[in-house]
Amino acid sequence: MLRRISVLFVLVPFVLLLFTNFKQDFSKDDYDNLKDQVELISWIFSGIMAIISFFAIFIGFMYENKLISASKDLQNIYRPYTINISEYRQVIINYQVSMTSNNLISYLYWVYLIVSSCTIYVWGVAVGFYTKYQVSLEINFSVPAVLNFGIYLFFLILSGLLVSLTFILNQIKHFKDPLGKGYLPNTDQITDIDYLKTKNSDLDEVLIKSGFHLEFYKNPPISNPKYEMILNMPVKLKNLRFVLKIYDKEKNNILKCYGKILDNSNFGERFLYRITDNLPNSIFNTLQDNASGELKVYDSDDSVISRITLRLDLIDEYNHTFILQKAIKEREIMENDSRLLNNITAEEVKFFTELRTSL
């Protein structure tokens, strides 16, 4: 609705013309004086329209460059096949910059809108004055009739061009996608799992390129170490509902954590969450021996929308790291893990995990 308000503003002059008194009679002297004033106003508005045309070109050029760049970045956000994790994060930041409104350009847009509206109204009055407020729909090829018809025709063409240009600039100002349909999404939506699902983006690839990984640390003192598990996401995703499992070499589930990331108030930030700092050392030691994992992501209807394997990428005495490896296209017939997420609501903490062991 807000997108149409400014376009409706430029239609106000046509309404004012309906309420303008065109039936007033003038003496010859008054008519000559008004005619001189109309000619002066026409010259003034011609100069103003030259400036307004520059404004229109400037606004369109500035916005169009930003929107084309944003539209290209959006395709990489939906399907980040050819970029790595750091490039994916940079694309998201670039998209945010491209979608930032420019106050100066917005101000110039409203100046253009107001002057265009005044131009339509004043020229409408001038046309009525020159033609003595008479419009004939009869087919007549006499010189006065043709000139009268031409004056109204040119006025309608001018008004149509101004209204059309206002509509186009309004579309650009509200981030119309120049390379696709509809409008470009805002910065909150491009990292929202629920939104990405509706756009048929490759969620598996998005999750992999977000850098989602699980880290395990053996912390000092060496004589009595503590074992820590951390969830690390270089690109924070919104409305992320997941269940993550870690398996030993016999494919027994030794760890399960689950949670929701519901907010992304600081756009482009890294998400780092300590799941526990009291992990049993037996689990930490078990991870060194061909451990693997699986990540399942759910939508708001508790349906699995992404399933990705995890592999142990970094192994040393003090640090084990699991990273996302490849997507699993098959879906389980019986899905029970989604029940874990029912205990987590928006009224609770934004992110919640539970650690389970079975050794």
Buried (B, 14 or more C-beta within 10 A) or exposed (E): EEEEEBBEBBEEBBEEBEEBEEEEEEEEEEEEEBBEEBEEBEEEBEEBBEEBEEBBEBBBEBBEEBBBBBBBBBEBBBBBEEBEBEEBBBBBBBBBEBBEEBEEBEEBBEBBBEBBBEBBBBBBBBBBBBBEBEEEEEEEEEEEEEEBBEBBEEBEEBBEEBBEBBBBBBBBBBBBBBEEEEEBBBBEBBBBBBBBBEEEBBBBBBBBBBBBBBBBBBEEEEEEBBBBBBBBBBBBBBBBBBBBBBBBEEEEBBBBBBBBBBEBEEBBEEBEBEBBEEBBEEBBEBBBEEBBBBBBBBBEEEEBBBBBBBEBEEEEEEEBBBBBBEBBEEEEEEBEBBEBBEEBEEEEEEBBBEBEEEE
